[in-house]
Each structure stands twice: as structure tokens, then as C-alpha cells.
């Protein structure tokens, strides 16, 4: 994935998490953690298994913002 695409993906993911789980990023980023541990905390908070987190999250991002940032 080109760097700019990755940054854009990160923007929408961050925005989604803040809209659907306010304060989650502040909580998980307030402590120094490894990437997998961070992903695991976010996946758990969203009720997903880490192994399918990214695949499911991409679908959720599209659905969420397709409906103007509201639950589908």
C-alpha cells in the first residue's frame, strides 16, 4: 500500500474510532504498548477477534461513512 493511501486509511480509522468509541484512543495511547497489543485492545473494544479485525474494520469504515458517519 503506498504511504499516502496508508495515511488516508489511518485518518478514517482514527475518525471512526473517535466517533464510535469516544476516548478509546486516548486511553490505549496513554501507555506505551507494542503494535499487536494496541491492535488487540482496539479489536477487543470493538468486539472483534484480532485475526479478522482489519478485514472487518475496512467494511465497517465504508458502511459508517457511506451513511454520513451514522450507524448503518
N, C-alpha and C positions, 0 to 999 in steps of 0.2 A: 504494500500500500504506500503510495507516495506520501511524503511528510505532510503536505498540505491537507490531503484527504484525512489523514490520521488526526490532525489538529481540529478539523471541522467535526469529525466524529466525536472527539473529546468535548468540544463545545456543546453539542447537542446532548451528549450523555450527561454532562455536568448540569445542564439546564433541566433536563428531565428529572434527575435525582433530586435537585433542589425543589422542583415543583411538586413531586410526588412524595418525597421523604425529607421535608424541611429539617435542616440541622444535621442530617446524617453525615454529609461530607465533612463538616466542621468537627464532628465527633471522631470520625475514623482518621482524619488527617491531623488531629491534635497530638497523636502519638506516632512515633517513628515505627513503621512496620514495613515488612517485605511486601513486594508486589502481590504475591499469591495470597498472603494473609489479608491484605487490603481488598483484593477482589473477592475473597471469601466472605469478608464482613459485609460488603455491599450486596453480594449474591444472597446471603442469608437474610439480610434486611428486606430484600425484595422477594423472599420466599422461593429462591431458585437454587438448584444444585450448581456448584461451580463448573462442572463439566459441560453444562449446556447454557451457562449464563450468557455468554456473548451472542450465541445464535438467537436465543430468546429475547435478549435485550434489544438487538437490532430490530426485530419485528415490533417490539413494544414502542421503540422510539418512533418508527414510521407511523404506527397507528395513533400514538399520542399526539404528535404534531400535525398529522393529517386532519385531526379533529380540532385544531386550534388550541392545542395544549390542554384539552379536556379529556377525561376518560372516555374511551370508545363505547 
